[in-house]
Amino acid sequence: MYATPLGEMWLHTRDHAIVALSPHPPATPPDARLREWVGAWLADYFSSHIRSVEGMPLAPVGTPFRLRVWERLQAIPPGRVETYGSLARFLDSSPRAVGMALAANPIPILIPCHRVVAAHGPGGYSGAGGVEGKRFLLRLEGVSFAHVDDKNN
């Protein structure tokens, strides 16, 4: 269990890969090496030392479309945002379908769904803290809210 500014988070692993980061304890203890790695990464992240998750064995389970969305999220660098509409155009989909995939993201923060915003504001967030949690994460990454609140497609 990790104590974060957004509440407790629990790591879920399978076959030496990360499958979820959630507010609920896993049914089985997580891989010890991954537990330490993610704990160090989260401690750095919440101390504003934001680094890449490259090399971390992320293995979310989802539909082929959701997997494409989650893969694209990992290309959005810290401190940057993308709109639901621009992400939908990139994926040849709809903003609603993108939003549903974001809401189903099993590995929030590591797979940064908080970096996707609505055309005229932060949009929704199903992760810890709701929209205020999203604003907290974006602020932590140095995103200006004048920029987020006025973001255009």
ChimeraX attribute file (.defattr): number of C-alpha atoms within 10 A of each C-alpha:
attribute: neighborCount
match mode: 1-to-1
recipient: residues
	/A:1	16
	/A:2	16
	/A:3	12
	/A:4	11
	/A:5	12
	/A:6	17
	/A:7	11
	/A:8	15
	/A:9	17
	/A:10	18
	/A:11	23
	/A:12	23
	/A:13	23
	/A:14	13
	/A:15	10
	/A:16	14
	/A:17	16
	/A:18	24
	/A:19	18
	/A:20	23
	/A:21	25
	/A:22	19
	/A:23	16
	/A:24	13
	/A:25	15
	/A:26	15
	/A:27	7
	/A:28	9
	/A:29	13
	/A:30	21
	/A:31	16
	/A:32	11
	/A:33	10
	/A:34	18
	/A:35	19
	/A:36	12
	/A:37	12
	/A:38	19
	/A:39	16
	/A:40	11
	/A:41	18
	/A:42	20
	/A:43	16
	/A:44	13
	/A:45	18
	/A:46	15
	/A:47	10
	/A:48	14
	/A:49	12
	/A:50	17
	/A:51	12
	/A:52	13
	/A:53	14
	/A:54	9
	/A:55	6
	/A:56	13
	/A:57	14
	/A:58	18
	/A:59	17
	/A:60	20
	/A:61	15
	/A:62	14
	/A:63	10
	/A:64	9
	/A:65	14
	/A:66	19
	/A:67	16
	/A:68	14
	/A:69	23
	/A:70	24
	/A:71	15
	/A:72	16
	/A:73	21
	/A:74	17
	/A:75	11
	/A:76	16
	/A:77	15
	/A:78	18
	/A:79	15
	/A:80	15
	/A:81	22
	/A:82	21
	/A:83	22
	/A:84	23
	/A:85	21
	/A:86	19
	/A:87	21
	/A:88	17
	/A:89	13
	/A:90	12
	/A:91	15
	/A:92	9
	/A:93	14
	/A:94	15
	/A:95	18
	/A:96	12
	/A:97	15
	/A:98	23
	/A:99	24
	/A:100	12
	/A:101	20
	/A:102	25
	/A:103	15
	/A:104	17
	/A:105	25
	/A:106	22
	/A:107	22
	/A:108	19
	/A:109	17
	/A:110	22
	/A:111	23
	/A:112	23
	/A:113	28
	/A:114	25
	/A:115	26
	/A:116	27
	/A:117	26
	/A:118	22
	/A:119	18
	/A:120	14
	/A:121	16
	/A:122	24
	/A:123	18
	/A:124	17
	/A:125	20
	/A:126	18
	/A:127	23
	/A:128	17
	/A:129	14
	/A:130	13
	/A:131	16
	/A:132	15
	/A:133	17
	/A:134	25
	/A:135	21
	/A:136	17
	/A:137	23
	/A:138	23
	/A:139	14
	/A:140	17
	/A:141	19
	/A:142	13
	/A:143	18
	/A:144	13
	/A:145	14
	/A:146	9
	/A:147	14
	/A:148	24
	/A:149	15
	/A:150	13
	/A:151	17
	/A:152	15
	/A:153	13
